[in-house]
Amino acid sequence: MDDASKAAPPIPGKDFIREILDEDRRTGKHAGRVATRFPPEPNGYLHIGHAKSICLNFGVASEYGGTCNLRFDDTNPLKEETEYVDSIQDDVHWLGFDWQDRLFYASDYFGKLYEFGEALIHSGKAYACDLSADEVRAYRGTLTEPGRNSPWRDREAAESLDLFRRMRAGEFPDGSRTLRAKIDMASPNINLRDPALFRIRKATHHRTGDAWCIYPMYDYAHALSDWIEGITHSLCTLEFEDHRPLYDWCLEALDLPDRPRQIEFARLSLTYTLLSKRRLLQLVTGGHVTGWNDPRMPTLAGFRRRGFTPEALRDFCNRIGLAKRDSVVEVELLEHCLREDLNHRAPRVMAVLDPVRVVLTNYPEGKVEDLDAVNNPEDASQGTRKVPFSRELLIDRDDFREVPPPKYHRLSPGQEVRLRWGYIIRCDEAVKDPATGVLTELRCTYDPQTRGGDAPAGRKVKGTIHWVSAAHAHDAEVRLYDRLFSASNPDAAPEGRDFLANLNPDSLVVKTGCRVEPSLSSAKTGDVFQFERVGYFTVDSDSGPSGLVFNRSVSLRDTWGKIEKRARGGA
């Protein structure tokens, strides 16, 4: 072996896929081209697992000066809908990627794929088979036992070709015949035991209508569509590893030049999350969520509605990297990526989710002050805003304790706190409903010398709480979303029950009667804010004239951030 043919040593810090691309470029394979594709099936909404694949395929194409196609592998008309096609395009664009003029469909190639089928029959590598689906399964064998040849495996090519053409013409009912590859019924890889290449399915296709009544199988269509489009590297998740020999067989059996190479990487598995399309569809159709874009769903539409940013999702996909074996990623890392992004971009505002009235008895009636509040201490360019301050305020009920526990630094009888951007106040009296004993009002006094953080020398308080002016605040509904499942592995259900047994009954808590500061009156759907001391929230599309609706994107508590800080040697 000469020096030129020796593999170059791996570049430190590069994942195994980029090492392969580097080596292919070094050896001149595909004339140095890099062409990838993202090939979703239009039978559901994209989820965060697809985001990993999108970032990889479009990412490496950009890095290597290549191209990435968006191709819909639409070979099953019974499950595919235009709604899914549209949502997938929206999600890929929202995530920050553009296929330019390279939008394709496997259905674009149905004619060519049919011609390839005839070519395989002519060369003795495919045959028309009359076995039913149940009979095919019975003949296939098991993981430990070889399969049996179909009685029609040795049909003359002319007869198979005639039957295949009549299948195309619609002469036979669904399921009565298939076109099968002639490979090896004794192969240890069951995918190579004469797999079906075409099936009869008399169903209307979302693009081709009733033009076809036979449809190519996914593995066959996928490999040949890649070749037709000039794809060089077919990047797919690990469950397709056992399908790679069939992918290669389809290309080799037709003696096609400059064949693409399939490379598998570990798919994303996330704690407290299910990414099975079948399970997600079950959640939607069973009414366990409000739809594909329910903020509890792991779909990109759900994440978007919940207030996740494309930057946070791309950062997450970059951090988890690529591996050759499946592993589980903790959902806390995903939440940490969102907090890091929103911490820099989200304006701070004040919102009271469970209001209790505070009356400042020594504050002049009818007086209103405009206090200066910083919009984001992480980004001075966001400037400041005016927050109205008056005699009657609202604070969160949890910020008062009649009998405070140890180290409680919020409001209690005789105790002082600072109002964010405002004054120091002292609680003098707690007023309760005489019939129920429920707290209805706090009567307090304020110190006029302590406005906006000013205080006489030596005057300090440990607690700061948020508030809104009762007369100026706006009504809002706040939806506190949490993880959809209460178990880290939702599939690990109690014996005799399925994954639905692990649904979290508190995944959505709706709080009405909330009050938010008046600066939010101009907020639009999709705007994200940090409710000070509470969490990050986004304006939901259900907002309207009756009031704003906010979805909790993520809480402020960041266990992953603390772990990272300790790992870096921080406190």
N, C-alpha and C positions, 0 to 999 in steps of 0.2 A: 504494500500500500504506500503510495507516494504521499508527500507532505500535504499536497493540495486536497487530497481526499480524506484526510484525517479530520474528525470533528473538532471544532474549536472548543476550548474550555468554556464552561458556562460563565456568563457575566454575573458577578455578585449582585444580589438584589432583584434579579429578574426571575419571573415565574417560568414554569416549564414550557408553557405555550409560547412565550416570547423567545425562549431559547430555541425552540423548534423553528420559529420564523426567522431568527437570526441565521441559523444553520442553513435553512433553505435558500435564503438570500445569498449567503456566502458561496453556496455551491451552484447558484444560478438556476435553481429549480423554478419552474413557471416564469422563466426570464426575469426573476426578481420581483414579480407581481405579488401583491397581497390583496385578495378579494374575499371578503367574508359576507355573511348574510344573517339576518335575524328572521327565522322562519316560523312564526306562530301559526297555530291552527285557529281559525276564527270560530271557535266553539265555546268561548268564555272570555271574561275580562282578564287582562294581564295582572299578575300579582308580583310581589317583591322578588320572588325567585326569578321571574322573567327579567326584572331590573338588572340582576347580576349578569344575565346573558346579553342584554342590550348593551350594558356598559362595556362588556368584554368585546363583543363583535364590532360595535362602532368605535370603541376605543383603540383597538389594535389597528383597525383600518386607518384611522387618523394618524396614529403614531408612525406607521410604516408608509404613509403616502399612498394608501390604497383606497378601496371603495368598500362600502357595505350596503347591500341591498336589503330592502324590506320585502319579504315574500310570504304571501299567505299560502300555506299548504292546505288548500281547500279541496280535499279529496273525499269528504264524507258529507254529502248534502243533507243528511238527516239531522245533523247537529249544528250546522253552520248557519250564521245569520249575518245580514248586513250590519245590524246593530253592533256586533262584535268587531267587524272590520273597522267601522268608524271609531269605536272606542280605542282600539289598539293603535290606530294612527294618532289619535289625540294624545294617548299616553306616551308614545315614543317621542313625539314632539315636545310634550311637557317636560319629559325627563332631560331634554336638551340636545336631542340628536335629530339629524335630517338626512333622509335617503335621497334627497334631490329628485332626479328624474328616474330613479331606480326602484319603482314600485312594481312588483310582479306578483303573479298568482300561479300556483301549480296548474290551475285551470287554463291558463294561457297556453299550456303545453300539452293539453289532452290529445290533440291530433298527433303530435310528435311522439308522445308516449305510446299511443296506439301503434304507430309505425314501428317503434322499437319492439313492441310485443310481437308483431308479425315477423320481424327479423329474428327474434329468438326462436320462434316456431320453425322457421326455415332452416336454422342452424342446428335443430334438434335439441335446443336447450330449454324449451317450454312446450307444454302440452295442454290441451283442453281436458278438464277432468269433470266427471259427472257425479262425484261424491258430494253428498250433502255436507253441511257444516258439522253436524254431529258425527258423520262417518269419517270426515277428515280428522277430527279429534281422536276417534277410536283408532285410526290407522297411524297416528303420529308417534305413538310410543310414549315412553316416560323418560325421566332423567337417567334411569338405570337400564332401560330396555330400548333397543332400536325400534324404529317404526317399520311399517310394511309398505311396500310399493302399492300405489293405486292400481286397480285393474286396468285403468286407461293410460297408464304411464308410457306404454310403448305404442301408443297410437301412431299411425302414419302421420307425418307432418302435414300432408295434404288434407287429411280428415280434421286434424286439430285446427288448421288454418280456416277450413270451411266453417267449423263450429264457432270459431272466434269471430269470424265475420258475421255470422248469424246472431251471435250474442250482441254484437254491435248494432245489428239491425233491429233488435228488440223481439226476436222470435221466442225467447225462452223466459220463463218466470224467474222472479228473484230467488236466489239461492240454489238454482238448479244446476248451474255450472260455474266453474272458475277457470281462469288461465293460471297454471302453476309453473313455477320454475322447476327444471329437472336437475336437481343437485345431488343430494345424498340422504336417503331416508335412514341411514345408520349413523349420521353425523352426531357427535356428542353435543353439538350446538343445535338445539331444537329449531332455531331460526332458519337453519339450512336444510331442514327436512321438507323439501319441495314446497316452499312457501307460495301462497297465492300472490299473483301479480295484478290480476284484474278480477272484479266481482260484478255480478249483475245487481243493480240497484235502481229500480225504476222510481226515481224521486227527482223532484225539481230542484235544480242547483241555483244558488242565489245569484250566480253570474251567467251561467250558460243555459239556464232554463231547462227545457226538455230536450236539448240537442243531444245529450248522451244518456244512455241507460246502463252503461258499464263504467265503472270508475276504478282508477289505479289504486293499489294499496299504498299506504304511507311510505314504507321503506323503499319500495321501487320508485315511486314518484319523487321522493326526496333526493335520492342519489342522482337520478337523471336530470332533475331540475337544477341541481347544483352544477352539473356538467354543462347543461345548456347555457347557463348564465356565466360560465367561466369562473366559477368559484374556485379558489385555490385551497382554502383551509375551511373545512366544515366543522365548526366548533359547537359541540353539543354536550349535554349533561351525561353523567356516568351511566344512567340506566340504558343508554344506547350502545354501551361498550359491546355487549353480546350481539348487537345488530350490525356492528362494523363489518364482519365477514360478508354479510349479505349486501351491505352498501358497496363493498369492493367487488363482489361477484357481479352485480348489475352492470358495473362499468367495464369489468374485464370481459364478461360474456359477450358484450357488444364491441369489444376491441376498440374502445374509445381512447383517443390520445389525450395527453395532458390532464390526467385525472386528478380531481381534488382528493385531499387527504382528510379523513375524519379524525378529530382529536377530541377526547372526552375529558371533562373536568367535573369535579364534585358539584352537585347541585346544592342549593341553599336549604338548610333545615334550621328553623328558628324555634326557640323555646316558646311555649304558650301559643303556638301558631300552627295552623294546618294550611298546606299549600296544594292539596289535591283538588283539581278542578271538579272532580265528582263530589267531593265533600262540600266544597264551596257552593256548588249548585244546589246541593241538598239544604244548605243553610238558607239560601235565597228562596227556593221553592217551598220550603217548610215553614217560612215565616219567622225563622229564628233571628233574622236581621231584616232591615227594611229594603234591602236591594244590594246590587253589586257595589254600589258606592257608599254603603253604610260605613261610617267612620271606624267601626270595629273590624271591618273586613281587611285582610292583608292585600287587597287589590290596590293597584296604583290609583284608581279612582277613589277608593276609600281613604287612602293615605292623603290624597290631595284635598279631599273634603275635610279631613281632620286637621289640616294645617301643616302637613309635612311639606318641606321644600324639595325641589329636585336636587339642590346642592347637598342637602343632608343625605338623601338617598344615594347620590353618587359617592359621597364621602364614605358612607357605610360600605358600599360595594368595593371601594378601593381598600378599605381597612381589612375586610375579611379575606381578601386575596383569593388566590386560586390554589386548589389542592387536587390530588389525584384520588383521594379517598373521602368518602362522605363523613361529615362531622356536624355537630350541632352548635349553632352560634347563639349566644345568650341575647335575648331581646333587649336587655339593658344596654347593650352596645348601640343598638339602633336608636334607642331613646336618647342616649348620650350624644350621638351625632346630631340629632335634631336640636337638643338643648344648646349645643355649641354653636350651631348656625343661627338659631333664633336669638341667642344672647346678644349677638352683634347686630341683628337687623330689626328685631321686634321693638317698637316703642313701648315704654312703660306707661301704664294707666292704672287708675284705682277703680276697683269694683267691689261691691259688698254683696255677697251671695246669700247671707242670712241676716237681714238688717235688724238692728235694734236702735231706737232713737236716742240721741245724746243732746241734751239741752244745756248750753253754756249760759248759766244764770247771770253771769256778770258781763256778757257780751251784749252790746246795744241792739235792741230790736230794730229790724229793718235795715241794719247795716250789712253790706256785702263787700268783701275784699277779693281782689284777684291776686292769688299767690302764684309765684313763679315755680314751675315744676320742670325738672330736666326730663327730656323725652327718652334719652338712652345714655346712661353714663359711660357705656362702651363706645359710643360714637358721638362725639361733640357736634358733628355736622347736622345731626337731627334736631339740634336746637332745643328750645324750651316752649312751654305752653302755659296758658293761664288757667288756674283752677279756682272756681268760686268757693269762698269760705263764708259761712253765715252762723247765726246763733244756733240753728238746729241742724245737726249732722246725723249721719248714719254710720255705724261701725258694724263689723261682724260680731254676731252673738258669741262666738268662741273667743273673742278678745276681751271678755269680761268673766271673772270668777268671783262670786260672793265670798267663797272661802278658797283662796288661791293655794294651789299645791306648792311644794318647795321649788325654788328657782323659777317661779312664774313672774315674768317681767312685763306682763300686760296690765290691763286695767282691773282694779279691785277697790273696794271701799278704802278711802284714804290714800290710795296709791296714785302715783303720777306716771304718765306716759307722754311721749311726744307724738303728735299727729304729723304724719309724713308731709313735708314741705310747709308745715304750719306751726302751731304753738304747742307748748307743754300744757297739758290739762290735768286736773285732779278730780277724782270721783268723790262726790260728797254724799250722794244718796242713790239707792237703787229702788225704783218704783215697780211694784208687781201688781198684776191683776188680782184683786182680793178673792175672786171666785176660784181661779185656777192656780194661783201662785206663780204664773209665768211672768218673767221679766218683760216689762213694757217700755221702760224709759230709764235712762241714767241722767242724773242731774249733776253737772260738773261745773267747775270754774276754770278759766283759762288765765295764763300769765301773759299779759300784753308785751312783756319785755323779751319774749322768746320766739318771735316770729322767724320762720324760715331757717331755723338752726341757731339763731342768736340766743345767747343766754348769759346772764351775769357770771362773773368768775366763780368757779366752784360749784355752779348749779348744773348738775348732770342727772339724767335719767337713763335707765338701762333699756327700756322698751320703746319701740316705735311701731305704730300701727297705722293701717290705711283707713280711709274714710271717704265719704262723699257728702256734699251739701244736700240736705233733704229736699229743699225747694228747687234745686237745679238738676238733680240726678235724673237719668232716663231709665225707664223700665227695660228689663231684659230677662230672657230665659237662658239659663246656662245648663248645658248638657255635659255631665261629668262622665266621659268615656273612660273605661278601663279595659284590661285585657279580656278578650272574648271568652277565653277558657281559664279555668281556675287551676288546671294541672299543667305542669311544665311540659309533659308529653301528653297532649290531648287524646292520642290514640290508646293510651293505657287506661282503658275504662274498666270499671268493675265487671266481674264475670257475669256474662249473660246480658250485658248492656253495651251500647256502642258509644262512639265519641261524644254524642250529644249529652251523655251523662256528665261530662266535664264542662258543660257550658257554665260560665260565671253568671249567677243571677244578679250580680251587682255591676255587670259590664256597662250598664247605662243607668245613671241616676239623673233625673230631670229636676232642676230647681227653678221654680217660678218665683216671681216677686223679687228678683234680684235688682239691684240699682247700680248703674255705672255712671261715671263722670260725664259731663255734657260734651266733652271733646270727641266722644265716640259717635255723636249724632250723624256725622258724615261718613262713618265707616261703611265699606263696601264688602260684598261677598268675597271671601278669600283673604281679606286683610287679617294679619296675625298680630296679636298684642301680648305683652306680658302683663297679666293682672298681678300687681305687686303683692308679694308674699303668698300668692296662690298658685300660679302656674301660667302656661302659655295657652292662649285661646285664639280661635279663628272665627270669623263671622260666617255663619252658615247660610246656605241658599234659602232656607226657610224664613229668613228675616223679611220683615215687611212693615207696612204702616202701623201694625199693632205693636211692634217692638222688635228689638234686635234679638237674634238667637246666636249664642256662642257655643262652639264645641271646644272642649278641652283637648288640646293637642298633646300635651305632656305636662306632668307635674314639675315642680322645681327640684324635688329631691333627686339626686343623681348618684346612685351607688357606684356606677361604673366609673364616673369621674373621680370619685374618691379612691377607687382601686388604682386608677391610672396615676393619680397624684402620689400615692404611696410608692408605686413602682418607680417613679422618677425621683424618689427620695424626699418628697414634700412632706408637710406635716399631716 
